[in-house]
Amino acid sequence: MRNPLFSTRLTRLLGISHPILCGGLMHLADARYVAAVVNAGGMGFITALSFPDQMKFREELRLCRELTSGKPFGVCLSVSRRKEANDRLPRFVDTLLDAGVRIIETSGHSPDIIAPRLKAAGCTVIHKAPSVRFALSAEKLGVDAVTLVGIDGGGHPGMDIASSFAMAPLASERLKIPFAIAGGIGTGRQILAALAAGADGVLLGSRMLAAAEIWAHPEYKQQLLRLDERDTRLVLASFQNNHRVLANDTAKMVADMEAERIAEIERYLPLMSGALTRNAYESGDLREGLIDLGPAVAYVREQQTVEQIFDDLLDDAKAASDRVQGLTATSGNPRARRLA
């Protein structure tokens, strides 16, 4: 693990060395990946809803605890706008609390249905929000931190079309709690820029997809290396559910249906199936499925371990910091230095 370069409210809140969160990644964020993030000095979150039952989820928590040698790690709980889909959340909360997990990332809709119980159990809760206004609402609920996800974020970045770097200075003025930003971030230069803009850290998703600890098929990772920032698209805006995904055959079919103003959600459901996406990860065939992906995939240029990715990010952040210091008015002007 590299020595810390930055100390922020977020690193202190979570007891981590680097202001880097690695969140989300439905189907992919398992114990081995999350443990690698934690061991590299960041914070990762096992996606609870990736697992079919509580037994498998419990086993994954046990394995992560073992791989991190007892260091804290996180769990991501997604709150659906469909009430019936949230009926399983209390069971996941029971299991994670019994396993001693106390760092929780919530995403999707308002965490009001689970936040009070989590806070009463002594959890640190970080909520993903698509805009500053929703972040403020989460702050009022008593969450400990928020992650602002800009429109460049892979997955579901919300309907407020704003970039994370547009929101960061606003959030620094309006929020009292620590916050990270996410969406399109894949370099150390951007980490430094996020901190300069007032954020306490960043959250990475697409940048981490080719990590050695991600279980997906090698061909899936190999194809990521050939993509750039133009290879994603937004779909499902007509259903008030922006979804940024790989621009593949399924995404084109969905976009074409929306262009034809097909309004029956039932027509889309076969294309939205999570089974299609999981099959893409398992087989390496990326033609089918709505596969979460953001433009930060452009920074995925080789397959590396999580620790190697972190090392590159931190080296890049240090180089950017040195460059900025060298750009000050007094640094390159002898006369200005004398006057100073």
Secondary structure, DSSP 4 states (H G I P E B T S, - for coil): -PPP----HHHHHHT-SSSEEE---TTT--HHHHHHHHHTTSEEEEEGGGSSSHHHHHHHHHHHHHHTTT---EEEEEEPSSGGGGTTHHHHHHHHHHTT--EEEEEES-GGGTHHHHHHTT-EEEEEESSHHHHHHHHHHT-SEEEEE-TT-SB---SS---HHHHHHHHHHH-SS-EEEESS--SHHHHHHHHHTT-SEEEESGGGTT-TT--S-HHHHHHHTT--TTSEEEE-GGGT--EEEE-SHHHHHHHHHHHTT---HHHHHHHH-HHHHHHHHHH---SSS--B--GGGGG--S---HHHHHHHHHHHHHHHHHHHHHTSTTTS-HHHHHH-
